[in-house]
Amino acid sequence: MYSRSLRRAMISVVAAVLSVAAPAASLAAAPASPPLIGSFTIGHDEILEPESSLCGFEIWVQTSGTASFQAFLDKSGDLSRVQVQARYTGTLSANGVTLTARSSLNQILNFEASTVVEVGLVFQNAGRGTGVVLMDRGRLVWSVDAETGDFAFPPAFEAGPHPQLHGDLGGLCEALTP
């Protein structure tokens, strides 16, 4: 029950890192190479699903932010691990109501183990006068299909509250209902 938008955003981060790091990796095949370091912008503007379907009305999400990464290579020059730190801010809106959205998330993509570890504030949605209405935070470990890049559900490990992950969207739906 993890947001398709959030999963697409995570996959976009992986794709962006790979598009920058993979060509450079072929140039840095020497043992003990320093990590490849870079940054890029992130964001999206779309209808949030499955939240919209579950709440019964369209919820628009608009976010923008930045991400930085370090890509580590093995002795053959292949990517072995990528660490990404992503931060964004934005809004969720529906029915004339707007909530703030923010995230400060660290992701560790381990290509050898086919896992993605997420640590930090996956997201927080809050409203003026209502405070936090939905927040996922803590640690998640996802198994990833090496061929397709799809995340296996449920996560292999979970610590911290992750209400969205389990479909607990009552507070969000209520906050966006006038």
C-alpha positions in Angstrom: 0.0 0.0 0.0 3.0 2.3 -0.5 2.2 5.3 -2.7 2.8 4.6 -6.4 4.0 8.2 -6.7 6.5 7.6 -3.9 7.7 4.4 -5.5 8.0 6.1 -8.9 10.0 8.9 -7.2 12.4 6.4 -5.7 12.8 4.6 -9.0 13.5 8.0 -10.7 16.2 8.7 -8.1 17.8 5.4 -8.9 17.6 6.0 -12.6 19.0 9.5 -12.2 22.0 8.2 -10.2 22.6 5.4 -12.7 22.5 7.8 -15.7 25.2 9.9 -14.1 27.2 7.3 -12.3 27.3 4.4 -14.9 29.2 6.2 -17.6 31.7 7.6 -15.1 32.1 4.1 -13.6 33.7 2.8 -16.8 36.3 5.5 -16.4 37.1 4.7 -12.8 37.7 1.0 -12.8 40.9 1.2 -10.7 40.8 -0.6 -7.3 40.1 1.7 -4.4 38.6 4.4 -6.6 37.0 7.2 -4.7 33.2 7.4 -4.9 31.6 9.2 -7.7 29.7 12.2 -6.2 26.9 14.3 -7.7 23.6 15.9 -7.3 20.4 16.5 -9.2 16.9 18.0 -8.8 13.8 16.0 -7.9 10.1 16.7 -7.9 6.8 15.8 -9.4 3.4 17.3 -10.1 0.7 14.7 -10.4 -2.4 13.0 -8.9 -1.4 11.0 -5.8 -2.3 7.3 -6.0 -3.5 5.1 -4.3 -4.4 7.9 -1.9 -6.9 9.6 -4.3 -8.7 6.4 -4.9 -8.8 5.5 -1.2 -10.0 8.9 -0.1 -12.6 9.1 -3.0 -11.3 12.4 -4.5 -8.2 13.6 -6.4 -5.2 14.6 -4.3 -2.6 16.6 -6.2 1.0 16.5 -5.1 3.5 19.1 -6.2 7.1 18.8 -4.8 10.6 19.9 -5.6 13.9 19.4 -4.0 17.5 18.2 -4.4 19.3 15.0 -4.0 23.0 14.2 -3.7 24.7 10.9 -4.1 27.8 8.9 -3.7 28.3 5.9 -6.0 30.8 3.3 -4.8 32.5 0.9 -7.3 33.8 -2.6 -6.8 37.3 -3.7 -8.0 35.9 -4.3 -11.5 34.5 -0.8 -11.7 30.9 -1.9 -11.4 28.5 0.0 -9.2 28.3 -1.9 -5.9 26.4 0.7 -3.7 24.9 4.1 -4.1 24.0 6.4 -1.2 21.4 9.1 -1.9 20.3 11.9 0.4 17.1 13.5 -0.9 15.2 16.4 0.5 12.0 18.0 -0.9 9.2 20.3 0.0 5.8 20.9 -1.6 2.1 20.6 -1.2 -0.8 18.2 -1.3 -4.1 19.7 -2.3 -7.7 18.6 -2.7 -11.1 20.2 -2.3 -9.6 23.6 -1.8 -7.5 22.5 1.1 -3.7 22.5 1.0 -1.2 20.6 3.2 2.5 21.0 3.3 4.7 18.1 2.3 8.3 17.5 3.1 10.8 14.7 3.2 14.4 14.2 4.3 15.4 10.7 3.3 18.6 8.7 3.0 18.6 5.7 0.7 21.3 3.1 0.3 21.1 1.0 -2.8 23.1 -2.1 -2.5 23.4 -3.7 -6.0 25.2 -6.8 -4.7 22.5 -7.6 -2.2 19.6 -6.3 -4.4 18.3 -4.1 -1.5 17.3 -0.5 -0.9 17.5 0.8 2.7 15.5 3.9 3.5 16.2 5.8 6.7 14.7 9.1 7.8 11.6 11.0 7.2 10.0 9.3 4.2 7.4 12.1 4.1 5.4 14.4 6.4 2.1 16.1 5.5 0.8 18.8 7.8 -1.9 21.4 7.7 -2.3 24.9 9.2 -4.1 24.5 12.5 -4.2 20.7 12.3 -0.5 19.9 12.5 0.9 16.6 11.2 -1.8 14.5 9.5 0.3 11.7 8.0 4.0 10.9 8.5 6.1 7.9 7.6 9.5 7.8 9.2 12.1 5.3 10.5 13.8 2.5 8.6 12.7 0.3 5.7 14.6 -2.4 3.9 13.3 -3.4 0.5 14.3 -6.4 -1.6 14.6 -5.3 -5.2 14.1 -7.5 -8.3 17.5 -7.1 -10.0 15.9 -7.5 -13.5 12.9 -5.2 -13.2 13.9 -2.9 -10.3 10.5 -3.5 -8.6 10.4 -3.3 -4.9 9.1 -6.5 -3.2 6.1 -6.0 -0.8 6.0 -6.1 2.1 9.5 -4.7 3.0 12.0 -7.2 4.3 12.4 -5.1 7.5 10.4 -2.2 9.0 11.1 0.0 12.0 9.2 3.1 12.9 5.7 4.2 12.1 4.7 3.8 8.5 0.9 4.3 8.4 0.8 4.9 4.6 2.6 1.7 4.0 -0.3 -0.1 5.7 -3.1 1.9 4.2 -3.9 4.0 7.2 -4.9 7.2 5.4 -7.9 8.3 7.5 -6.1 11.4 8.9 -5.1 12.5 5.4 -8.5 12.0 3.9 -10.1 13.8 6.8 -7.7 16.7 6.6 -8.4 17.2 2.9 -12.1 17.1 3.3 -13.6 20.6 3.7 
